[in-house]
Amino acid sequence: MKRGLLAAMLAVLLALPWWTGGIYYTNLASQILIAAMFALSLNLLVGYAGLTSLGHAGYLGISAYASGWLTTHLGWGQLPSAAVALASATVLAGVFGLIALRATGISFLMITLALGQVLWGLAYRWTSVTGGDNGISGLKRPSPLGINLGDPDNFYLFTLLVFLLLWGAIAVWVRSPFGASIRASRDQPRRMLALGYNVWLIRWITFVASGVLGSVAGLMYVYYHQFISPHSLSLANSAEMLLMVIAGGAGTLTGPVVGAALVVLLKNVASAYVDRWTMLLGVVFILIVMFVPGGIVAGIARLRRRRTRKAA
C-alpha cells in the first residue's frame, strides 16, 4: 500500500512540469523541493537528535557563497566549486559542532544562534568578498551532461533528482542501527552512556551530517536564485526552516516536506492576496501547535488510527 502510494506520488512529481500549465508553478515546485531538502537536514538535529538549532542557515549560506564566489571571482567550473563548497560546509559544521555540543537544551539553541549571527555578520560586513548587502549576482546554473538547467522544467527535474537522493539517504540512515543510536541518545542519554556508547560522538556525527546536507540545499538554492545575499544566513531564514520542521512534524521523513510546502505556498501564494502574510503564517502555526502539537503528519496519522479503531 505504502509502496503504491509512493510510486503514484513519484509519477505525479515527475509529470508536474507537463500538467501545471505554467513556468510559475514549476518554479514554485522547485522552491518547495529546495526548502524541503533544507528542512530535512535540520530535522536530523531537531527531530532525531533532539537538538534544536537556530543557526542552521549558516550551512546553506556558506556553501552558496563559496560556490558563487569561486565561479564569479576565480572563474572555477561548477563541479570543483560545488566540491569546495561542500567541503567548506563540512569543516564548518565540524568546528561548530565542537563548540555547540558542549551544551544541550536552551544553551545549545543559544550557541547555534550566536554562531549563525557571526556568519551573518561576516557576510554583511566583509564586502570585498561577499558584496555586503548587495550580495553576489550574475551567477549561472550548471549544465550537467550538457543539460540546460536554465530551462525551468529541466531545473525542476534536476532538483527533484537531488531531493530524492537526499531523502533516500536520510531514510536509510535514520532506519539503520546508527539511526537507532541517534534516537536512543535523544531519549535515554544516560542509559546509552551506561551501555558504553559515546553519546557526544553520535551527536557530533549527526551535527556534521546535518550541516553537509544543509549545504547541498544551499547549492540548489544558489543555482535556483543565481544570487546570494546575507539574508540566506539570517536568523529569519533559520527560524523559517525550523518552523517548517515543527509544523510538518519533527522526527518524521515526510513532516519537513509537508511543512516546507506549507510555508513556501503561504509565502508565494498567500502573500499575493494578504499583505501581512507573516501574520497568517503565525496564525497557522498557532493552530498547528494547539490542535496537532506533533505536527501535521503526526496529526493525520492519529486521525487515521482513530478511524481504523472505530471501523474495527
Rosetta silent file (secondary structure, phi, psi, omega in degrees, C-alpha in Angstrom):
SEQUENCE: MKRGLLAAMLAVLLALPWWTGGIYYTNLASQILIAAMFALSLNLLVGYAGLTSLGHAGYLGISAYASGWLTTHLGWGQLPSAAVALASATVLAGVFGLIALRATGISFLMITLALGQVLWGLAYRWTSVTGGDNGISGLKRPSPLGINLGDPDNFYLFTLLVFLLLWGAIAVWVRSPFGASIRASRDQPRRMLALGYNVWLIRWITFVASGVLGSVAGLMYVYYHQFISPHSLSLANSAEMLLMVIAGGAGTLTGPVVGAALVVLLKNVASAYVDRWTMLLGVVFILIVMFVPGGIVAGIARLRRRRTRKAA
SCORE:     score description
SCORE:     0.000 S_00000001
   1 L     0.000  -49.681 -179.549    0.000    0.000    0.000 S_00000001
   2 H   -66.323  -39.469  178.924    2.720    2.451    1.010 S_00000001
   3 H   -64.391  -38.748  177.905    4.887    1.479   -1.960 S_00000001
   4 H   -64.619  -40.862  178.725    1.970    2.017   -4.312 S_00000001
   5 H   -65.291  -42.360  178.799    1.282    5.438   -2.805 S_00000001
   6 H   -63.766  -40.377  178.511    4.939    6.424   -3.092 S_00000001
   7 H   -63.685  -40.573  178.950    5.039    5.268   -6.724 S_00000001
   8 H   -65.443  -42.221  178.808    1.926    7.313   -7.510 S_00000001
   9 H   -64.582  -40.080  178.548    3.385   10.407   -5.817 S_00000001
  10 H   -64.276  -40.067  178.370    6.648    9.998   -7.721 S_00000001
  11 H   -62.763  -40.795  178.683    4.758    9.712  -11.011 S_00000001
  12 H   -64.747  -43.576 -179.650    2.859   12.914  -10.215 S_00000001
  13 H   -64.769  -39.627  179.310    6.069   14.762   -9.323 S_00000001
  14 H   -66.337  -34.253 -177.351    7.809   13.617  -12.498 S_00000001
  15 H   -88.285   -3.353 -173.404    4.868   14.718  -14.630 S_00000001
  16 H   -53.400  -45.038 -178.721    4.399   18.040  -12.830 S_00000001
  17 H   -59.260  -23.411 -176.474    6.032   20.284  -15.487 S_00000001
  18 H   -94.102  -17.611 -179.730    3.560   18.997  -18.082 S_00000001
  19 H  -111.637   -5.211  176.876    0.325   19.288  -16.091 S_00000001
  20 L   -76.204  -31.533  175.629    0.872   22.518  -14.154 S_00000001
  21 L    79.015   22.200  177.984    0.488   24.557  -17.311 S_00000001
  22 L  -178.254  151.106  179.838    2.953   27.321  -16.493 S_00000001
  23 H   -65.529  -34.586 -177.059    6.526   28.217  -15.592 S_00000001
  24 H   -56.537  -47.488 -177.061    5.378   29.893  -12.364 S_00000001
  25 H   -71.558  -31.484  176.013    4.108   26.660  -10.826 S_00000001
  26 H   -66.354  -44.281  177.078    7.155   24.710  -11.969 S_00000001
  27 H   -63.844  -37.892  178.599    9.435   27.261  -10.302 S_00000001
  28 H   -63.152  -41.270  177.745    7.239   27.167   -7.204 S_00000001
  29 H   -64.140  -37.472  176.931    7.619   23.380   -7.058 S_00000001
  30 H   -63.385  -41.700  177.978   11.409   23.778   -7.341 S_00000001
  31 H   -61.739  -41.174  179.747   11.364   26.208   -4.403 S_00000001
  32 H   -62.802  -43.949 -179.458    9.355   23.739   -2.322 S_00000001
  33 H   -64.483  -40.247  179.106   11.809   20.909   -3.048 S_00000001
  34 H   -65.816  -44.503  177.184   14.821   23.079   -2.141 S_00000001
  35 H   -63.018  -37.814  179.423   13.155   24.203    1.105 S_00000001
  36 H   -64.880  -38.668  177.510   12.222   20.579    1.835 S_00000001
  37 H   -61.525  -43.767  179.998   15.855   19.498    1.426 S_00000001
  38 H   -67.205  -41.374  178.703   16.971   22.109    3.928 S_00000001
  39 H   -64.115  -38.527  177.730   14.166   21.238    6.357 S_00000001
  40 H   -63.317  -38.810  178.611   15.062   17.543    6.116 S_00000001
  41 H   -66.347  -41.182  177.773   18.680   18.312    7.004 S_00000001
  42 H   -67.489  -31.750 -179.395   17.585   20.357   10.032 S_00000001
  43 H   -63.478  -27.118  175.428   15.184   17.582   11.030 S_00000001
  44 H   -57.947  -39.970  178.554   18.157   15.287   11.663 S_00000001
  45 H   -78.703  -52.650 -172.442   19.074   17.558   14.562 S_00000001
  46 H   -70.703  -50.126 -173.134   15.644   18.667   15.767 S_00000001
  47 H   -83.683  -40.926 -173.604   13.596   15.534   15.248 S_00000001
  48 H   -96.548  -36.730 -179.776   16.044   12.663   15.586 S_00000001
  49 H   -95.370  -13.245 -179.953   18.822   14.021   17.821 S_00000001
  50 L    71.115   29.190 -178.666   16.594   16.306   19.907 S_00000001
  51 L  -119.177  106.686 -177.248   18.889   19.314   19.357 S_00000001
  52 L   -84.403  123.391 -176.178   17.076   22.489   18.309 S_00000001
  53 L  -116.021  140.420  173.764   19.269   24.810   16.231 S_00000001
  54 L  -118.519   22.875  177.575   18.729   28.424   15.206 S_00000001
  55 L  -128.746   17.358 -172.429   21.910   28.757   13.172 S_00000001
  56 L   -69.022  -22.919  179.348   21.359   26.121   10.532 S_00000001
  57 H   -63.804  -17.946  179.259   21.044   28.672    7.716 S_00000001
  58 H   -59.376  -35.323 -178.862   24.795   29.192    8.052 S_00000001
  59 H   -73.494  -37.231  174.336   25.496   25.963    6.146 S_00000001
  60 H   -61.135  -46.869 -176.770   23.152   26.945    3.349 S_00000001
  61 H   -67.497  -41.923 -176.022   24.817   30.345    3.155 S_00000001
  62 H   -66.662  -38.966  179.160   28.442   29.178    3.356 S_00000001
  63 H   -71.331  -37.554  179.208   28.047   26.657    0.543 S_00000001
  64 H   -66.611  -44.497  179.170   26.115   29.146   -1.603 S_00000001
  65 H   -65.462  -43.599 -178.707   28.688   31.903   -1.051 S_00000001
  66 H   -61.243  -46.321  179.601   31.646   29.573   -1.634 S_00000001
  67 H   -64.011  -46.044 -178.121   30.194   28.286   -4.903 S_00000001
  68 H   -64.623  -42.263 -177.662   29.151   31.742   -6.078 S_00000001
  69 H   -69.287  -41.351 -178.818   32.462   33.417   -5.217 S_00000001
  70 H   -65.342  -37.254 -178.786   34.626   30.721   -6.795 S_00000001
  71 H   -77.371  -35.176 -176.039   32.694   30.785  -10.071 S_00000001
  72 H   -87.962  -37.790 -175.178   32.421   34.581  -10.376 S_00000001
  73 H   -94.525  -33.658 -177.907   35.750   35.769   -8.931 S_00000001
  74 L  -107.710   -8.805  177.917   38.138   32.926   -9.746 S_00000001
  75 L    72.261   23.733  178.689   36.400   31.536  -12.814 S_00000001
  76 L   -69.481  158.005  174.133   36.202   27.999  -11.464 S_00000001
  77 L   -75.288  166.387 -175.906   33.909   25.434  -13.009 S_00000001
  78 H   -67.064  -38.769 -177.036   30.665   24.449  -11.321 S_00000001
  79 H   -67.048  -51.941  177.526   31.797   20.965  -10.261 S_00000001
  80 H   -63.985  -33.411  177.627   35.021   21.936   -8.425 S_00000001
  81 H   -64.155  -42.206  178.614   33.230   24.944   -6.923 S_00000001
  82 H   -64.771  -40.104 -179.741   30.476   22.684   -5.606 S_00000001
  83 H   -63.667  -43.949  178.739   33.045   20.246   -4.184 S_00000001
  84 H   -66.625  -37.736  179.390   34.900   23.031   -2.342 S_00000001
  85 H   -62.380  -44.855  178.759   31.589   24.476   -1.122 S_00000001
  86 H   -66.209  -39.850  178.499   30.525   21.131    0.358 S_00000001
  87 H   -64.737  -40.068  178.743   33.977   20.612    1.898 S_00000001
  88 H   -62.572  -43.093  179.257   33.859   24.100    3.436 S_00000001
  89 H   -66.330  -35.626  178.300   30.461   23.427    4.964 S_00000001
  90 H   -63.705  -46.749  178.485   31.683   20.074    6.306 S_00000001
  91 H   -62.988  -43.521  179.620   34.666   21.689    8.052 S_00000001
  92 H   -61.514  -45.021  179.312   32.462   24.492    9.383 S_00000001
  93 H   -63.134  -38.429  178.524   29.895   22.021   10.732 S_00000001
  94 H   -63.045  -44.612  179.494   32.669   20.018   12.379 S_00000001
  95 H   -67.842  -45.999  179.352   34.092   23.083   14.138 S_00000001
  96 H   -62.365  -34.959  177.915   30.669   24.442   15.127 S_00000001
  97 H   -63.910  -39.498  177.620   29.743   21.007   16.460 S_00000001
  98 H   -60.886  -34.032 -179.296   32.793   21.031   18.737 S_00000001
  99 H   -81.318  -51.410 -171.361   31.613   24.358   20.142 S_00000001
 100 H   -70.620  -34.139 -175.178   27.839   23.888   20.284 S_00000001
 101 L   -79.318    9.105  168.904   27.766   20.335   21.640 S_00000001
 102 L   -72.581  -10.404 -178.185   29.397   21.471   24.848 S_00000001
 103 L  -138.451  170.185  174.955   25.791   22.170   25.871 S_00000001
 104 L  -135.349  175.043  175.551   22.261   20.867   25.329 S_00000001
 105 H    62.984 -138.244 -175.913   18.760   22.281   25.504 S_00000001
 106 H   -65.663  -31.348  178.432   18.355   26.063   25.564 S_00000001
 107 H   -65.459  -42.016  176.123   22.120   26.565   25.892 S_00000001
 108 H   -61.107  -43.649  179.300   22.689   24.624   22.662 S_00000001
 109 H   -58.143  -45.894 -177.433   19.992   26.718   20.982 S_00000001
 110 H   -68.966  -35.776  178.386   21.649   29.983   22.053 S_00000001
 111 H   -66.035  -44.395  178.703   25.123   28.839   20.963 S_00000001
 112 H   -64.834  -36.290  175.817   23.888   27.906   17.481 S_00000001
 113 H   -61.286  -45.768 -179.958   22.056   31.236   17.300 S_00000001
 114 H   -63.485  -43.035  179.790   25.265   33.082   18.179 S_00000001
 115 H   -64.094  -40.564  177.210   27.330   31.123   15.650 S_00000001
 116 H   -63.026  -38.840  179.357   24.759   31.773   12.952 S_00000001
 117 H   -69.700  -30.902  175.179   24.806   35.501   13.714 S_00000001
 118 H   -62.617  -45.225  178.490   28.604   35.527   13.455 S_00000001
 119 H   -64.186  -41.934  178.289   28.356   34.139    9.919 S_00000001
 120 H   -61.381  -42.611  178.723   25.611   36.607    9.043 S_00000001
 121 H   -62.104  -40.028  177.343   27.765   39.489   10.345 S_00000001
 122 H   -63.372  -44.516 -179.577   30.714   38.336    8.236 S_00000001
 123 H   -64.468  -34.168 -177.187   28.551   38.104    5.131 S_00000001
 124 H   -78.040  -36.294 -173.376   27.113   41.546    5.786 S_00000001
 125 H   -97.073  -27.329 -176.336   30.381   43.342    6.626 S_00000001
 126 L   -83.337   69.079 -170.840   33.018   41.553    4.511 S_00000001
 127 H   -66.143  -28.748 -178.426   32.007   43.435    1.386 S_00000001
 128 H   -66.074  -22.841  179.813   35.207   42.749   -0.560 S_00000001
 129 H  -106.197  -47.435 -172.530   34.313   39.053   -0.651 S_00000001
 130 H   -94.241  -13.162 -176.227   30.559   38.798   -0.142 S_00000001
 131 L    81.048    4.063  179.202   29.421   42.053   -1.719 S_00000001
 132 H    60.441 -140.043 -178.305   27.790   43.033    1.556 S_00000001
 133 H   -66.196  -22.270  178.672   24.084   43.764    1.386 S_00000001
 134 H   -76.429  -19.711  177.722   24.257   43.719   -2.430 S_00000001
 135 L    70.240 -164.288  177.770   25.352   40.087   -2.392 S_00000001
 136 E  -117.019  122.905 -178.038   26.863   38.244   -5.335 S_00000001
 137 L  -121.509 -179.014  179.687   24.915   38.278   -8.583 S_00000001
 138 L    76.160   20.654 -179.646   25.461   37.193  -12.157 S_00000001
 139 L   -78.692  156.102  179.827   25.712   33.523  -11.238 S_00000001
 140 L  -121.317  150.009  176.810   24.986   30.785  -13.755 S_00000001
 141 L   -80.022  149.501  178.257   23.383   27.411  -13.374 S_00000001
 142 L   -70.528  166.621  177.354   25.460   24.307  -14.120 S_00000001
 143 L  -128.973   73.634 -177.841   24.908   22.179  -17.211 S_00000001
 144 H   -65.014  130.061  179.999   25.407   18.552  -16.111 S_00000001
 145 H    55.818   29.182  178.655   25.885   16.221  -19.078 S_00000001
 146 H    77.596    7.702 -179.955   25.098   19.138  -21.356 S_00000001
 147 L   -81.709  128.376 -178.650   21.567   19.566  -19.959 S_00000001
 148 L   -79.352  103.358  178.772   20.467   23.211  -19.887 S_00000001
 149 L   -81.472   -0.540  172.167   19.280   23.896  -16.334 S_00000001
 150 L   -68.979  -20.856  175.360   18.332   27.401  -17.368 S_00000001
 151 L   -77.575  126.396 -176.037   15.117   25.802  -18.586 S_00000001
 152 H   -56.901  -37.926 -179.247   12.639   25.720  -15.632 S_00000001
 153 H   -66.937  -44.463  178.547   11.406   22.206  -16.460 S_00000001
 154 H   -63.639  -40.951 -179.626   14.935   20.792  -16.642 S_00000001
 155 H   -66.329  -38.606  177.752   15.907   22.524  -13.418 S_00000001
 156 H   -61.633  -45.332 -179.558   12.836   21.164  -11.642 S_00000001
 157 H   -64.900  -37.021  176.581   13.625   17.600  -12.712 S_00000001
 158 H   -65.152  -43.057  178.405   17.249   18.045  -11.624 S_00000001
 159 H   -63.642  -40.052  178.356   16.080   19.407   -8.244 S_00000001
 160 H   -62.640  -41.014  178.556   13.666   16.502   -7.887 S_00000001
 161 H   -62.109  -46.872  179.228   16.506   14.033   -8.535 S_00000001
 162 H   -62.658  -41.589  179.135   18.725   15.670   -5.895 S_00000001
 163 H   -60.881  -45.486 -178.605   15.790   15.783   -3.458 S_00000001
 164 H   -64.990  -39.095  177.349   15.028   12.078   -3.922 S_00000001
 165 H   -64.325  -43.850  179.856   18.686   11.138   -3.430 S_00000001
 166 H   -66.562  -44.470  179.732   18.906   13.242   -0.269 S_00000001
 167 H   -62.897  -42.178  179.262   15.584   11.959    1.081 S_00000001
 168 H   -64.615  -40.723  178.852   16.564    8.365    0.346 S_00000001
 169 H   -62.955  -42.645  178.589   19.937    8.770    2.038 S_00000001
 170 H   -65.387  -42.118 -179.333   18.291   10.203    5.161 S_00000001
 171 H   -60.628  -43.349  179.472   15.652    7.449    5.167 S_00000001
 172 H   -66.413  -41.328 -175.437   18.313    4.725    5.026 S_00000001
 173 H   -66.866  -47.350 -175.990   20.445    6.422    7.671 S_00000001
 174 H   -71.847  -19.049  178.073   17.746    7.037   10.287 S_00000001
 175 L   -94.852    1.028  178.984   16.471    3.444    9.894 S_00000001
 176 L   -84.481  170.725  175.203   19.955    1.989   10.306 S_00000001
 177 H   -56.447  -36.563  177.711   21.475    0.851   13.627 S_00000001
 178 H   -66.241  -37.102  176.126   23.264    4.194   13.837 S_00000001
 179 H   -61.536  -37.899  176.344   19.932    5.952   13.366 S_00000001
 180 H   -63.868  -36.954  178.631   18.574    3.944   16.282 S_00000001
 181 H   -68.712  -31.603  176.237   21.530    5.106   18.391 S_00000001
 182 H   -63.410  -48.079 -179.264   20.726    8.739   17.494 S_00000001
 183 H   -66.849  -37.194  178.469   17.162    8.379   18.759 S_00000001
 184 H   -66.555  -37.253  177.461   18.324    6.477   21.840 S_00000001
 185 H   -67.148  -28.642  175.450   20.838    9.233   22.627 S_00000001
 186 H   -72.722  -44.559 -172.749   17.975   11.693   22.394 S_00000001
 187 H   -85.880  -39.605 -174.997   15.605    9.726   24.636 S_00000001
 188 L  -136.622   66.919 -177.197   17.939    7.966   27.097 S_00000001
 189 H   -62.665  -38.145 -179.479   21.418    9.559   27.025 S_00000001
 190 H   -67.040  -39.746  178.838   22.380    8.299   30.488 S_00000001
 191 H   -66.931  -38.287  177.289   21.394    4.750   29.664 S_00000001
 192 H   -63.259  -40.374  177.051   23.356    4.930   26.416 S_00000001
 193 H   -63.045  -41.150  179.678   26.419    6.095   28.347 S_00000001
 194 H   -64.666  -28.584  179.542   25.960    3.233   30.798 S_00000001
 195 L   -83.709   -2.580  176.513   25.860    0.807   27.869 S_00000001
 196 L    97.609    6.713  179.066   29.215    2.116   26.624 S_00000001
 197 L   -81.515  145.767  175.571   28.059    4.339   23.755 S_00000001
 198 L   -90.380   91.572 -174.922   29.800    7.640   23.076 S_00000001
 199 H   -62.219  -40.517 -179.133   26.742    9.920   23.100 S_00000001
 200 H   -62.258  -43.385 -179.164   28.756   13.055   22.323 S_00000001
 201 H   -65.524  -39.671  177.337   30.344   11.473   19.251 S_00000001
 202 H   -59.851  -44.502  179.412   26.966   10.244   17.985 S_00000001
 203 H   -67.310  -38.370 -179.149   25.588   13.757   18.300 S_00000001
 204 H   -66.088  -43.813  177.597   28.658   15.301   16.681 S_00000001
 205 H   -60.704  -41.950  178.250   28.456   12.984   13.655 S_00000001
 206 H   -64.582  -40.457  178.761   24.749   13.808   13.332 S_00000001
 207 H   -60.201  -46.976 -179.060   25.523   17.520   13.646 S_00000001
 208 H   -66.120  -43.493  179.389   28.114   17.348   10.846 S_00000001
 209 H   -61.224  -39.958  178.139   25.861   15.232    8.611 S_00000001
 210 H   -62.419  -42.089  178.134   23.040   17.720    9.122 S_00000001
 211 H   -64.896  -41.190  179.381   25.324   20.584    8.109 S_00000001
 212 H   -62.778  -45.798  179.204   26.567   18.766    4.998 S_00000001
 213 H   -65.381  -35.257  175.257   23.015   18.003    3.853 S_00000001
 214 H   -64.499  -33.527  178.690   22.068   21.625    4.541 S_00000001
 215 H   -70.521  -29.862  173.723   24.947   22.718    2.306 S_00000001
 216 H   -62.330  -43.927  175.726   23.533   20.576   -0.532 S_00000001
 217 H   -61.664  -34.015  178.403   20.314   22.576   -0.184 S_00000001
 218 H   -64.820  -39.031  176.591   22.486   25.707   -0.262 S_00000001
 219 H   -63.205  -44.683  178.731   23.936   24.745   -3.636 S_00000001
 220 H   -64.670  -35.057  178.763   20.466   24.161   -5.033 S_00000001
 221 H   -61.754  -48.224 -177.893   19.361   27.473   -3.512 S_00000001
 222 H   -72.756  -31.032  175.916   22.088   29.464   -5.250 S_00000001
 223 H   -65.710  -38.563 -178.932   21.582   27.577   -8.522 S_00000001
 224 H   -69.706  -52.450 -173.912   17.889   28.457   -8.455 S_00000001
 225 H   -79.492  -24.971 -175.782   18.169   32.141   -7.497 S_00000001
 226 L    55.993   33.370 -178.354   21.514   32.772   -9.264 S_00000001
 227 L  -164.074  145.676  177.674   22.113   35.262   -6.478 S_00000001
 228 E  -141.445  135.841 -179.730   23.225   35.087   -2.863 S_00000001
 229 L  -138.225  169.679 -179.774   22.951   37.723   -0.115 S_00000001
 230 H   -58.489  -19.808  179.880   23.365   37.850    3.689 S_00000001
 231 H   -59.408  -29.949 -177.825   19.641   37.103    4.081 S_00000001
 232 H   -64.342  -23.856  179.436   20.366   33.462    3.298 S_00000001
 233 H  -100.335    3.577 -169.826   22.343   33.207    6.574 S_00000001
 234 L   -72.183  161.889  175.309   19.953   35.285    8.662 S_00000001
 235 H   -61.027  -37.082 -179.883   18.159   34.298   11.837 S_00000001
 236 H   -60.775  -39.104  179.766   14.863   34.766    9.989 S_00000001
 237 H   -68.998  -41.380  177.172   15.853   32.102    7.463 S_00000001
 238 H   -63.058  -43.204 -179.341   16.901   29.652   10.200 S_00000001
 239 H   -65.363  -37.113  179.431   13.666   30.284   12.107 S_00000001
 240 H   -63.985  -41.064  178.783   11.613   29.787    8.946 S_00000001
 241 H   -69.334  -37.313  176.393   13.215   26.400    8.332 S_00000001
 242 H   -63.425  -38.294  177.427   12.695   25.405   11.966 S_00000001
 243 H   -61.998  -39.311  177.767    9.047   26.354   11.568 S_00000001
 244 H   -59.735  -44.910 -178.089    8.786   24.018    8.553 S_00000001
 245 H   -64.106  -47.723 -176.323   10.120   21.102   10.599 S_00000001
 246 H   -68.160  -42.826 -178.095    7.850   21.716   13.598 S_00000001
 247 H   -65.548  -41.409 -178.670    4.728   22.433   11.535 S_00000001
 248 H   -76.619  -38.730 -179.532    5.114   19.355    9.356 S_00000001
 249 L   134.306  101.960  179.177    6.258   17.009   12.100 S_00000001
 250 L   -69.092  146.715  178.662    9.728   16.664   13.603 S_00000001
 251 L    79.526   15.382  175.800   11.215   13.192   13.679 S_00000001
 252 L  -125.577  161.461 -179.380    9.389   12.028   10.551 S_00000001
 253 L   -86.266  -21.484 -178.499   10.554   11.640    6.957 S_00000001
 254 L  -104.577  -19.808 -177.632    7.554   13.369    5.401 S_00000001
 255 H   -56.945  -51.673  179.415    6.850   16.059    8.000 S_00000001
 256 H   -59.610  -32.114  178.673    9.567   18.524    6.902 S_00000001
 257 H   -68.306  -44.432  177.422    8.435   18.161    3.279 S_00000001
 258 H   -63.243  -43.601  178.755    4.829   18.960    4.211 S_00000001
 259 H   -63.085  -39.579  178.300    5.997   21.870    6.368 S_00000001
 260 H   -63.810  -42.977  178.543    8.165   23.225    3.554 S_00000001
 261 H   -61.978  -42.062 -179.660    5.255   23.080    1.120 S_00000001
 262 H   -61.467  -49.998 -176.277    3.007   24.886    3.617 S_00000001
 263 H   -68.260  -43.527 -179.136    5.439   27.741    4.306 S_00000001
 264 H   -65.124  -39.895  178.404    6.544   28.228    0.688 S_00000001
 265 H   -66.061  -40.826  177.214    2.938   28.259   -0.541 S_00000001
 266 H   -63.834  -40.603 -178.570    1.938   30.775    2.118 S_00000001
 267 H   -67.012  -40.763 -173.077    4.927   32.941    1.258 S_00000001
 268 H   -94.805  -33.567 -176.452    4.403   32.892   -2.512 S_00000001
 269 L   -96.518  -53.060 -177.685    0.653   32.421   -2.958 S_00000001
 270 H   -63.910  -32.899 -179.182   -0.985   33.881    0.143 S_00000001
 271 H   -64.542  -20.350  177.888    1.286   36.944    0.037 S_00000001
 272 H   -73.976  -20.263 -177.804   -0.289   37.854   -3.312 S_00000001
 273 L  -115.048  -21.978 -178.090   -3.668   38.260   -1.594 S_00000001
 274 L  -123.100  121.120 -178.354   -2.754   39.108    2.006 S_00000001
 275 L   -63.597  -43.193 -178.508   -0.370   41.970    2.753 S_00000001
 276 L   -97.808   65.399 -176.156    0.537   40.661    6.201 S_00000001
 277 H   -68.003  -27.094  178.248    1.150   37.075    5.155 S_00000001
 278 H   -65.044  -33.355  175.673    3.616   36.559    8.021 S_00000001
 279 H   -65.729  -40.366  176.861    0.753   37.162   10.432 S_00000001
 280 H   -62.250  -40.594  177.634   -1.250   34.498    8.597 S_00000001
 281 H   -61.927  -40.807  177.688    1.726   32.145    8.914 S_00000001
 282 H   -62.581  -41.219  178.698    1.820   32.850   12.641 S_00000001
 283 H   -64.025  -43.749  178.960   -1.886   32.075   12.993 S_00000001
 284 H   -61.168  -42.215 -179.718   -1.470   28.800   11.081 S_00000001
 285 H   -65.021  -41.248  178.161    1.461   27.817   13.295 S_00000001
 286 H   -61.816  -42.258  178.813   -0.519   28.583   16.474 S_00000001
 287 H   -63.404  -39.342  178.725   -3.396   26.435   15.222 S_00000001
 288 H   -64.191  -44.850 -179.638   -0.995   23.578   14.478 S_00000001
 289 H   -63.412  -37.683 -177.803    0.539   23.799   17.965 S_00000001
 290 H   -73.123  -43.704 -170.788   -2.913   23.904   19.581 S_00000001
 291 H  -105.022  -28.156  176.112   -4.645   21.141   17.648 S_00000001
 292 L  -133.577   71.682 -173.126   -1.847   18.977   16.190 S_00000001
 293 L   -59.549  -23.951  178.435    1.124   19.570   18.544 S_00000001
 294 L   -84.863   -1.350 -177.680    3.171   16.817   16.929 S_00000001
 295 L   105.366  167.323 -175.255    2.846   18.406   13.502 S_00000001
 296 H   -62.343  -44.826 -177.701    0.565   17.886   10.517 S_00000001
 297 H   -63.644  -44.168  178.908    1.885   14.417    9.621 S_00000001
 298 H   -64.384  -37.318  178.325    1.544   13.154   13.201 S_00000001
 299 H   -64.782  -41.464  178.018   -1.967   14.614   13.372 S_00000001
 300 H   -65.177  -39.465  178.894   -3.023   12.850   10.187 S_00000001
 301 H   -63.255  -41.851  178.335   -1.549    9.568   11.491 S_00000001
 302 H   -63.777  -41.270  179.482   -3.538    9.893   14.749 S_00000001
 303 H   -62.697  -41.416  178.553   -6.719   10.618   12.803 S_00000001
 304 H   -64.527  -39.492  178.654   -6.190    7.515   10.641 S_00000001
 305 H   -65.184  -39.415  178.530   -5.642    5.354   13.727 S_00000001
 306 H   -63.784  -42.538  179.315   -8.845    6.634   15.313 S_00000001
 307 H   -65.924  -36.988  178.690  -10.844    5.872   12.174 S_00000001
 308 H   -64.343  -43.037  178.818   -9.288    2.399   11.979 S_00000001
 309 H   -64.638  -39.710  178.684  -10.263    1.666   15.595 S_00000001
 310 H   -66.372  -39.763 -179.817  -13.808    2.910   15.012 S_00000001
 311 H   -66.230  -31.976  178.966  -14.130    0.828   11.861 S_00000001
 312 L   -74.561    0.000    0.000  -12.951   -2.257   13.770 S_00000001
